[in-house]
């Protein structure tokens, strides 16, 4: 086996190489963490928007049903009530 007799100055380049490798690994982990955080924030926003839309639809359906009953139309009647009718009914009753 061939041995190098002159090993002076070997520690500095080796430590620089190790530090460079560790720095690259650290940068990759930070990048991955940031991407994961952004993805989770977008998913939470999407879920919040969906839940708000579903709640609004349910409230509209309840108002529409109660306005249909209040105006005397049965469930078998083909009369359609819109948002403006419900708002007018609210203002008229106050």
C-alpha positions as semicolon CSV with decimal commas, in nm:
position;residue;x (nm);y (nm);z (nm)
1;X;0,000;0,000;0,000
2;X;0,133;0,337;-0,096
3;X;0,147;0,589;0,188
4;X;0,168;0,961;0,142
5;X;0,459;1,093;0,341
6;X;0,360;1,457;0,313
7;X;0,012;1,498;0,470
8;X;0,057;1,858;0,572
9;X;-0,245;2,074;0,496
10;X;-0,481;1,779;0,455
11;X;-0,711;1,870;0,747
12;X;-0,814;2,212;0,614
13;X;-0,946;2,098;0,273
14;X;-1,118;1,799;0,436
15;X;-1,291;2,019;0,695
16;X;-1,400;2,264;0,421
17;X;-1,546;1,972;0,223
18;X;-1,733;1,841;0,529
19;X;-1,868;2,189;0,608
20;X;-1,980;2,233;0,246
21;X;-2,164;1,899;0,251
22;X;-2,333;1,982;0,582
23;X;-2,432;2,327;0,454
24;X;-2,589;2,177;0,141
25;X;-2,785;1,928;0,353
26;X;-2,904;2,204;0,585
27;X;-3,012;2,423;0,292
28;X;-3,202;2,130;0,138
29;X;-3,384;2,060;0,464
30;X;-3,482;2,428;0,505
31;X;-3,610;2,434;0,149
32;X;-3,814;2,119;0,206
33;X;-3,958;2,254;0,530
34;X;-4,057;2,584;0,366
35;X;-4,227;2,405;0,076
36;X;-4,418;2,181;0,317
37;X;-4,530;2,478;0,524
38;X;-4,653;2,662;0,213
39;X;-4,843;2,353;0,094
40;X;-5,009;2,309;0,432
41;X;-5,108;2,677;0,448
42;X;-5,266;2,653;0,102
43;X;-5,456;2,338;0,204
44;X;-5,586;2,505;0,521
45;X;-5,704;2,806;0,319
46;X;-5,876;2,581;0,069
47;X;-6,054;2,391;0,346
48;X;-6,160;2,716;0,512
49;X;-6,300;2,851;0,184
50;X;-6,490;2,528;0,118
51;X;-6,637;2,527;0,468
52;X;-6,747;2,890;0,437
53;X;-6,908;2,824;0,100
54;X;-7,089;2,520;0,234
55;X;-7,211;2,717;0,538
56;X;-7,337;2,997;0,313
57;X;-7,522;2,749;0,095
58;X;-7,682;2,585;0,397
59;X;-7,791;2,925;0,534
60;X;-7,939;3,019;0,197
61;X;-8,129;2,692;0,179
62;X;-8,267;2,743;0,532
63;X;-8,375;3,100;0,451
64;X;-8,530;2,989;0,125
65;X;-8,722;2,707;0,292
66;X;-8,843;2,929;0,576
67;X;-8,946;3,200;0,326
68;X;-9,139;2,940;0,126
69;X;-9,326;2,831;0,439
70;X;-9,384;3,192;0,556
71;X;-9,529;3,296;0,219
72;X;-9,767;3,000;0,224
73;X;-9,621;2,795;-0,056
74;X;-9,612;2,422;0,006
75;X;-9,330;2,191;-0,085
76;X;-9,525;2,062;-0,385
77;X;-9,563;2,413;-0,532
78;X;-9,340;2,494;-0,827
79;X;-9,297;2,859;-0,719
80;X;-8,933;2,962;-0,693
81;X;-8,813;3,218;-0,443
82;X;-8,489;3,405;-0,506
83;X;-8,247;3,591;-0,284
84;X;-8,420;3,925;-0,355
85;X;-8,754;3,785;-0,235
86;X;-8,598;3,668;0,089
87;X;-8,429;4,004;0,146
88;X;-8,755;4,188;0,072
89;X;-8,940;3,964;0,315
90;X;-8,682;4,044;0,587
91;X;-8,720;4,417;0,533
92;X;-9,100;4,399;0,519
93;X;-9,125;4,206;0,846
94;X;-8,918;4,460;1,046
